[in-house]
Amino acid sequence: MQTQLLIGGEWRAGSDGESITVLDPATGESIADVAAGSPADATAAVEAAAAAQPGWAATAPRVRAEVLRNCFQILIDHTDELADLITGENGKPRADSVGEVAYAAEFFRWNAEETVRIHGSLSTSPSGDKRMLVHHPPMGVVVMVTPWNFPAAMITRKLAPALGAGNGIVIKPPRETPLTALRIGELLAEAGVPAGLVNLVPAASSGAWFDAAVDHRATRMVSFTGSTEVGRVLLRRCADRVLKTVMELGGNAPFVVFADADLDAAVEGAMVAKMRHSAETCTAANRFFVEQPVVADFTERFAAAMSGVRVGNGFEDGVTCGPMINEAAIDTIDGLVKEAVGAGASAALGGSRVDGPGFFYEPTVLGGVTPDSPITRHEIFGPVAPVIPFSDTDAMIDQANDTEMGLIGYVYTGDLARGLAVSERIQAGMIGLNRGAVSDPAAPFGGMKQSGLGREGASEGIYEFCETQFIGTNW
Ligand code: SIN
């Protein structure tokens, strides 16, 4: 498979000859070297996208939709190969990688259907003096910066609607997981995506690359998924050129268990909300608020379920939690656990890194965490579950909302009316009510507060990649 940059429909080395070494997080060993793009390569990619975009935008929506449908099919047809790449460079269990390929492909199928439904409007002005025609042309060139936790799906979630709307695209895949991205680039060409429309330029370091991409006059939009910290920096850069942005940033999800909840269902949901994709998701439950009468029972059952997690190489049968992405991630997780224990929490399970090669951490349940414990302030991004007892619902909701993040929350209760009322009071863009996972290409994914700007997926997702133009006229 290709390990070079894809610019203007051609695979080429980086202009300054640099490369990125991709590691297998299960062993810490190198698995590939990939060309690294320079700022000059970023500029060339924007130019290629700008040259290809007008022709693509001029095609009939049905033509674009059919190309997107082909992209769906080709990803599905290459599930095994893509899943191997994902597990190889990200580490997640092979079954999760297979699930990710299906999820990634579905963004193409959903957006193929949306591409023929980008609607405008026609109305008469209130005074009756003119007709008002509103339509939605593409943005032009969109720069995408994507994360390593879903090496395929976080690309297609942006790419599919952007293509459907008629844009040209430059993607900087993450340096940790570029292989899946490059293979997807090859497959899209086979599926009929015109040369030059999608450009893939991994980079060894992001700053100068990003400056070159956003400073180009043709770039009109940036779509980013990653941490809030990095998102803030990119937003400042985008402000210089008043670029449209979509930002999918960090989370600090509360997971609320009321005493009337079905505890078996709550534990099952907690496992999904915490451990899906090796706990490296921005939707991961980060703070478990459990009502006092069931806190001991829930914690015991949750710790028992977590002790059944098999940590290991994602290619091994039966493994349900792979390695973390790198050593720095392990250091961060371990630091948060040690700090929480220092502040009075106790480990009902786990609490340490796993010795040996690779970047593994024990599934961990922390009991007796107080709402102001330092761990409640950070996105853990690892298999650690702090349990915080509560007895007053209003106070718990205040604590759940006492964060700058607002991506997602989870509520478990046997009383649907209470569940809906509490869901509405949680300041988050998405809620799982008696569910541990809600992500879906047909649903609007995104956060409130500092968890992001804009939405991905659903019908909203394709309009994010469109301008709005109003034509006032008479006839
Ligand atoms: C993410 O963690 O970045 C995305 C998770 C999802 O799509 O469910």
Boltz pocket constraint, residues with backbone or C-beta under 6 A from the ligand:
constraints:
  - pocket:
      binder: B
      contacts: [[A, 149], [A, 150], [A, 154], [A, 225], [A, 280], [A, 281], [A, 282], [A, 283], [A, 439]]
      max_distance: 6.0
